[in-house]
Amino acid sequence: MIHLVEGDILHSKAHAIAQGVGINDPMDKGLALQLHNAYPSMHKDFHHWCHQHSPEAGEAWMWSGARMHIPWESNNFWKGTGSTVHIVNLITQEGADSHDHRHGKATLSNVQHSLKALAKIAVKENFTSLALPRLGTGTGGLDWADVLPLIEKKLGDLNIPVYVYQTYHADQAANEA
């Protein structure tokens, strides 16, 4: 089930968070930067995986690690409950110059293929819920009106809640049913 929500995905209680990236992405903008800062080992491991596997746009890679604790959320962990965070990096952007780590724009084809890979990961890993932002619409340059139908088509049949953060409100938890 797809649920359109408003808030800050970093406060999601979802089992996993997905984000759009490019191959060897420097993760220096938007959600990618926030996740890079919170989980520097995720960023390092992603680069290692890219160098080992030479991925192509449209693929997905999952990272799991210890959740960060936010002191003001007494006895709760940032991004949900439990001790492990799962971040799925969806390669939605075309590769570009590897020397300066700039990336091309996202394509609808790459988003579609990476969402298909995400659905497979969600089933294989038994995710109980999933959160994702407006994929490919920031740095990627895609139109949200074109991306949302792809999300609904590729993830709508999962038997778990899929929270799509369509409006960002900093430091605000969304109403995740």
N, C-alpha and C positions, 0 to 999 in steps of 0.2 A: 504494500500500500504506500502510495506517495503522499507525503504530507508537506505542503508548502508552509514554511515557517519564517519568522522574523527574529533576528537576534544575532548573537555572536557564536559561531560554530565552535569556538574554543571552549565554550561552556556546555557543549552538547553532552548528553548522557548516553549517546549512542555507543554501541559495541565497537564500531570502527568509524573513522573519518577518512573520506577520500578527498584528494586534491589533484588539480591538473598541474603538470610540470612539463618541462622539455628534457631531452636527453642531456645528462650532465648539468642539469639546471643549477645555477648558483644559488637558487632559492633566496633571492635578495629583494623580493617585492611581495606585498599583500600577504595572503594566508601562508604561502610558502615561507616567507621570511619569519612569520610568527612561529610556525612549526619548527623551522631551522633553529631559531633562538631557543625554543623550549626543549628541543631534542637534537642537539648538535650531532649525536652519534647516528641519528637517522640520516642526516644529510651526508655524513661521511660514508655510511654504509651504502647509500644510494649511488654515490660516485664510484665506490668500489664495485658494486653490482654492474653499473654501466660499463666500466672498463673490462670486467670479466665476461659479460654476456653480449656486448654490442647490441643493445635493444633497438627496436625501431619504433617510430611513432605508432600509437594505437595499442601498445602493450601496457601492462600494469605490473607493479611490484609492491608487495606488502612488507611493511616493517612493523615489528612488535618490540616494545620496550617498557620499562617501568614508567608508570604515570608520574607526572610532576604533582607535587602537593602545593596547593595555594593556601597560605596560612589563614586567610579570612573566611575560608569555607570549612569551618571547623569539622574535622574528622571526615570530610569528603575529599575526593581527589579531583583535580582539574580534568575536564573532559569525561566525566562520568564516574561510575563507581568501580571498584575492583583495583587490582594492582598492576594491570597490564593495559597499555594503550596500543591500538592497531591503527596504523596509518597506511592507506593504499595510495600510492603515487600513480596517477594515470598519465601516461605520456600522450598529451593532447596536442603538443606543439611540435612543429617540424624542427629538425636540427638546423643549425647554422654554423657559423665560424666557431670552431672549438677553441681557438686561442683567446677570444675575449668573452666566451660563454654567452653570447647573444643568441637568441632563439628566434625562429620564424614564428609566424602566427599559427594559432590552432586551426584545424580544419574540422568540418563536420564529420568527415570520414574517420579521422583520428579519434574524435570524441565517441563516435558510434562503436568503433572497435575496442577502445579502452573501457567503455561501459559494459560491453559484452564480456571482456576479461574480468571486470569487477564483479559481475554477476556470478561468474564461475568461482572466483575467490570467495565470495560471500557464502555460496553453497558449500564449497569444500571446507571452509573454516567454521561453518555453523554459526555465522554471525546472527545475533538476535535483533540487531537494528543497525542502521547505517545513516551517516550524515554526510552531505556533500554541499559545496557552494555552487554558485552559478558558473559551472565549468566553462572554460574557454572564453569567457566574456570580458575579463579584465585585460591582462597582458595579451591574451590570446586573440582578442579583437572580434570574437563572434557575436552575433545577435542572439539575445536570450530567447526571443520568440522562435528561433530555429533550434536551439539547444534543448529547451524544456521537453518538446515532444520526443526527442531521442531518449532522454532520461526516463520518461513515462513508458516508452516502448521497451527499453532494455532492462529496466529495473522494476517496472510495475507488477510483474508476475512473481516477484520474490515474495515469499510468505512471511515477510518481516516488515516493520515500519522503516520507510526510507524518508528521512527528513531532508528536504531540499531548502537550504537557506537562501531564499530569494531576495531578502532585504536584510542588510547588515546594520546592526545596532551594537556599537562597541560595548563590551562588558555586560551585555544583557543576555540572560538565559532565555531561550525560546520556549514556547509552550509545546513541548514534545509530548503528545498524548500517550 
